C-alpha cells in the first residue's frame, strides 16, 4: 500500500474485540501451522506509552511510515477513527483505498508479554508505534499474555534508540537480534512439533503468521 492523499478510505467491515480474539487464537507459527501460540492466551486491549514496550526490529521503512501518517489522518477526517486508539467495537477494520481492488485489514499493534524476556514485546505494528513515539502520543494495543514459554518470539528485544529509518529492508544482520541466529542454536522442539528443522526454516520458525488477523508478514531483504 502506498500513501496517496487523494484516495479516500472505504471501510468494508469492522469487527469487535471478541471477534479479533477468536482470530488471534487461530494464529499459527510460520514454521508449523499446527502450533497456535495464542490458543489459550489472555487477550485484551491496553493503552500504553511507546516507551513501555520493547521493539523487536531495528528498522522502519520510510514509505510505511508515510502510509501510517496518511491512514492516521484519513481515518480521522473521513470516519472519526483514531488509528492510535481503535475502540473495542471496531478493533479490526477491513478497508480499501478508493479505486484500488486490494483489501487491507488494520488492527491495533500487537504486544506480547514474553515469559522468556520478562518484557512486553512489539510483535506487530512497529511503524504505528514509531509514529506515536514521534508524536508523543499514547497508543492502544492488543495485549497478549500467558503465551506458553515453548513459543518464544524470533528476536530478542532492542532499545528504541536502535531503531532506524530505511528506504528498503536492510540485511538480516541489521534487521533484528535473532534469538536463534544459527541452526546449532535452535532448541529441541520434538516435545511439541514433528517439523524437521533445517537451514531453510530455523530462523523464522517461531514467527507468528498473523494473516488471520491483519495484513502482515516477513519482509524480505531489499524490499520496500
N, C-alpha and C positions, 0 to 999 in steps of 0.2 A: 504494500500500500504506500502510495506517495501522498504527501500533504499538498492538497490542492484547494486553496481557499475559495475558489469559485464553485465548488461542488458541495451541495447540501447533503446532509446525512438523513437517510431514510431508515428509521428503526423498523425492523421486520418483526421482532419478537422480544419479549422480556421475560425473565424467569426469576423466581424468588429464591431466598436462601435455602429453603428445603429442597428445591429442585437442583440447585447447584451442589448441595451436599451429596445428593444421590449421584450426580455426575462425577464428583470427585472420588466417590467410593469405587467407581469403575476405572479410575486411572491406574495404569499398569506400568511396570518397569519396561523401558525400551529393550532391555536385553532378555526379558522373559515375560511374555504377555499374561502368563498365569499368576504372576505375583502382583498383588494390589496393595501398595503400602498404606493407603488411606481407608481400607475396607472397614476397619473398626476404630479409626481415629476419632478424636474430638474435633469438630469443625465449627467455627463460629466467625464472627467479624469483630474487629477491634480497630480503634483509632490510635495511631502511633505517630511519633515523630520519626523522620528518616534516620536520625542518629541512633534510634533504639534497635534498629535491625541491621544485620550484617550482610553485605553483598557477597555473592559467590563468583562474580565475573569482574575482571579488571578493566572492562571496556564497555562503552556505549557507542552506538552508531549515530552519526550526525543526522542522517535522514530520518531515522526512527525517532530521534528527539523532536525534529520538526513536525513529524506526524503527530506525536503526542501533544505538542503545543497546539496544533490545529484542532485535534479532537477535543481537547480541553476547552478551547474557545467555542467551537461549533456546537458541541453538545449543550453547552450553557446557553448560547444565543438562540438555538433553534428548539431545544427541548427542555430547558431549565434543569439539566442534569449536570452535576458536578462529577467529573471523572476521577476526582480525588476523594469523593465521598458518595459512592453509589449506595442507595438505600437497599434494605433487605428485600423489598418487594420488586426491585429492578436490579438485582445483583449481577445478572448476566444479560447483556444486550447484544442481540444479533442485528447487524445493520449493513447497509450498502451505501456507497457513495453514489450520488446522482450520476446516471449514465454508465455505471460500471456493473458488470454481471456478478463479480465476486461478492460473497457474503463474508463478513468478519464477525467474530464473537469477542466481546470485551467483558472481562470480569475484573474486580479489584486485584491488585498484586497479591500473590500467594506467599505467605510466610509459614515456615515450618519450624517448630521447636525441635532442635536436634539434640537427642539424648547423648549422642557421641561428643558433640562440641559444647554442650551446655549453653547454647546461644540460639536466638531466633534468626533463622536464615532466610534470605530472599530467594525463593525458588523461581519465581516468575514475576515480571513487572519492573525490571530494573530501570527502564527508561522513564517510566512514570515516577518512580522513586527519585531518580536523579533530578527530574524536573521539579518535583515537590521540594526537594532539598535546595535547589537553586532558587526557588521562590520563597523559601522559608515557611512552608505550609505543612500541617499535619496531613496524614493520608489514611483513609480507611482501607483495611486489608482483610483478606480471608486468612484466618489464623488457625493453623492445624497443629494439634498436639497429640501426644500418646501414639506416635508412629513407632512401630517395632524397631528395636535397635539393629536388627539384621538388615535394615534398608537404609544405610547411610546415603546422604546425597553425594554426587560425584566429585564435589570440590570441597575444600576447607574454606572457612570464612576469611575475607580480606578486609582491610580498612577502606573506608570511603575515599580517603586520600590517595589510594592506589588506583582508583577507577578513572580512566582517561577516555577522552572522546576520540574516536577514529572514524575515518571515512569508509573503511571496509573492515571486515572481520580480521583481526590480527592472527599471528601464528599461534599454534597450540600453546607454546611456552608463555606467550603474553596473555592468553585468554583467561586462564584460571590457575589456581594452585590445586592440581588434581590430587584427590585423596589417594588414589592408587595409580601412580604415574607409570608403572610398568606391569607387565604380566606377572612377574615374580612377586610383586607387592599385593596382588589381588588376593582377597581372602577365600577361604574354603566355603563354598555355598551349597555343598552337597546335602546338607541337612534340610534344605527347603527348595532347591531347584536342581533339575537334571540337565540344565543347559551346559553344553561344552564351552568353556572359556578359552578364547584364543586371541591372537593379535588383532583380529577384526572387531571384537565386541567388548573387550575388557574395559576400555576407557570410559565408555558411556553405558555400561550395563545397568547401573543404578539410576540413570536419567529417567525422570518421570515423564511419561508420554501424556501430556496434558490435552491432547486433541479432543477428548470427550467434553472438555470444558471451554477451551479458548483457542485462539489462533496463536500457536507457539510451536517451538521445535528447536533442534540443534542447528546452530548457524555454522555453515561451513567456512573454513578459512578462505579469505579473499572475496566473499560475497558482501553485499551491501544491504 
